[in-house]
Amino acid sequence: MTTTLLTPEERSYLLKLARDSITNAVLHKPSPQISLETLSPSLAEPGASFVTLTIEGDLRGCIGSLEAHQSLAEDVRERAVQAALEDYRFPPLSKEEIDLVQIEISRLTKPEPLTYEKPEDLPRLLKPNVDGVILQQGFRRATFLPQVWQQLPDPQDFLSHLCVKMGASHDLWQKTVLQVMIYHVEEFHE
């Protein structure tokens, strides 16, 4: 699950791209253009990202992709706009909030299946503060980034909250073997 880390310049580029994309979207201007030919290989290759917005430490929007289907730069641009305008938990970001919002970007590794045989085995297989976790049962699916471990450090609580986020009962993970994928992130922020 290792990926070459982004350089400071690549991180700066993505943070500026996210900020410019959010500002333009809120002001109803076109998204910043991306020239794939001029990007570094890490930014031009397919990448999956989450963009998290906070104001004074409080969540203001978070949207991401779990699978890479476009360049990392394009993915960050798209997720930044979605986090600002389309997170159903919040109203669209206002002009007044543009300068208040802080941007965090998480670049995801490719999710890998985590196999286990009994529900009680799952908590001890997870690495708190390292693993991002995707739970899936049928059409229902939810994920928590590794950063969520800071609020939910106990693996059982983490899994229970993730089940609720998935739209299931909090104890579903204790009753059945679910499809579980794990991934890691490279996280950076303004």
C-alpha positions in Angstrom: 0.0 0.0 0.0 2.9 2.3 -0.5 2.8 5.3 -2.8 5.5 7.8 -3.5 4.8 10.8 -1.3 4.1 14.1 -3.0 6.7 16.8 -3.0 6.1 20.1 -1.1 5.6 21.7 -4.5 3.0 19.2 -5.6 1.2 19.6 -2.3 1.2 23.4 -2.7 -0.1 23.1 -6.2 -3.0 20.9 -5.1 -3.9 23.2 -2.2 -3.9 26.2 -4.4 -5.9 24.4 -7.1 -8.5 23.4 -4.4 -8.7 26.9 -3.1 -9.0 28.5 -6.6 -11.6 25.9 -7.5 -13.7 26.6 -4.4 -13.4 30.4 -4.9 -14.4 30.2 -8.5 -17.3 27.8 -7.9 -18.7 30.0 -5.1 -18.4 33.1 -7.3 -19.9 31.2 -10.3 -16.8 31.4 -12.4 -15.3 28.6 -14.5 -13.0 26.0 -12.8 -9.3 26.6 -13.1 -7.8 24.9 -16.1 -5.4 21.9 -15.7 -2.8 21.2 -18.4 -2.0 17.5 -17.8 1.1 17.8 -20.1 2.7 20.3 -17.7 2.0 18.4 -14.5 4.4 16.1 -12.7 3.7 12.4 -13.1 2.3 12.1 -9.6 -0.3 14.8 -10.3 -1.1 13.6 -13.8 -1.6 9.9 -13.0 -4.9 8.6 -11.8 -5.6 9.4 -8.2 -8.4 9.3 -5.6 -8.8 12.0 -3.0 -10.9 13.5 -0.3 -11.2 17.2 0.3 -12.2 18.2 3.8 -13.2 21.8 4.6 -13.2 23.2 8.2 -14.0 26.6 9.7 -12.3 27.2 13.1 -11.8 23.4 13.5 -15.5 22.5 12.7 -16.3 20.4 9.7 -17.8 22.4 6.8 -17.7 19.8 4.0 -16.0 16.6 3.1 -16.4 14.7 -0.2 -14.1 12.3 -1.9 -13.6 9.4 -4.2 -12.4 5.9 -3.3 -11.3 4.8 -6.7 -9.0 6.6 -9.1 -10.7 7.4 -12.4 -9.1 10.6 -13.4 -5.8 12.5 -12.7 -5.1 13.3 -9.1 -5.2 17.1 -10.0 -8.6 16.7 -11.7 -9.9 14.7 -8.8 -8.8 17.3 -6.2 -10.4 20.1 -8.3 -13.7 18.2 -8.5 -13.8 17.1 -4.9 -13.0 20.6 -3.6 -16.0 22.0 -5.5 -18.2 19.2 -4.3 -17.1 19.7 -0.7 -17.9 23.4 -0.9 -21.2 23.2 -2.6 -22.6 19.6 -2.6 -22.1 18.1 0.9 -25.7 17.3 1.8 -24.9 17.9 5.5 -24.2 21.6 4.9 -25.6 24.6 2.9 -23.3 25.6 0.0 -20.3 27.6 1.1 -21.0 31.4 1.0 -18.8 34.2 -0.3 -18.3 35.3 3.2 -16.9 31.9 4.2 -14.3 31.6 1.4 -11.5 33.3 3.4 -12.5 31.4 6.6 -12.4 27.9 5.3 -9.3 25.7 5.8 -8.6 23.0 3.2 -7.3 19.5 3.9 -6.5 17.0 1.1 -6.2 13.3 1.6 -4.6 11.3 -1.3 -5.8 7.7 -1.0 -4.0 4.5 -1.8 -5.9 1.9 -3.7 -8.3 0.1 -1.3 -7.4 -3.5 -0.6 -9.8 -6.2 0.8 -9.5 -7.2 4.4 -10.5 -10.8 4.8 -11.7 -12.2 8.1 -13.8 -15.1 9.2 -15.7 -14.0 12.4 -17.2 -10.6 13.3 -15.3 -10.5 16.6 -12.0 -10.7 14.6 -12.5 -7.5 12.8 -11.6 -4.9 15.4 -8.2 -6.3 16.1 -7.3 -6.4 12.4 -7.7 -2.7 12.1 -4.8 -0.3 12.7 -6.1 2.9 14.4 -4.8 6.2 13.0 -3.4 4.3 10.0 -6.2 2.5 8.2 -9.1 4.2 6.3 -11.9 1.7 6.3 -14.7 1.0 3.8 -17.6 -1.2 5.0 -20.0 -2.6 2.5 -23.1 -4.8 2.6 -25.0 -5.1 -0.7 -25.7 -1.6 -2.1 -24.8 0.2 1.2 -21.3 1.4 1.6 -19.5 4.0 3.8 -16.0 5.0 4.7 -14.1 6.8 7.4 -10.7 8.3 6.6 -7.9 7.4 9.0 -8.2 10.9 10.6 -11.6 9.8 12.1 -9.7 7.6 14.5 -8.8 10.8 16.4 -12.5 11.2 17.3 -13.2 7.5 17.6 -10.0 5.8 18.8 -11.8 2.5 20.0 -12.1 0.1 17.0 -15.5 -1.1 18.2 -16.9 2.5 18.4 -15.3 3.3 15.1 -17.0 0.3 13.4 -20.3 1.0 15.1 -20.3 4.7 13.9 -19.3 3.5 10.4 -22.3 1.1 10.3 -24.6 4.0 11.2 -23.0 6.1 8.5 -23.7 3.2 6.1 -27.4 3.4 7.0 -27.3 0.1 9.1 -27.7 -0.6 12.8 -24.7 0.2 14.9 -24.1 -3.4 15.7 -24.3 -4.9 12.2 -20.5 -5.5 12.2 -20.9 -7.7 15.3 -23.6 -9.8 13.6 -22.3 -10.6 10.2 -19.1 -10.7 8.1 -19.1 -7.5 6.0 -17.1 -6.6 2.9 -14.2 -4.6 4.3 -11.6 -2.7 2.4 -8.7 -0.7 3.9 -6.6 2.1 2.5 -4.1 4.6 3.7 -3.8 8.4 3.0 -1.3 11.0 2.6 -2.9 14.0 4.3 -1.8 17.6 4.0 -3.5 20.9 4.7 -3.1 24.7 4.5 
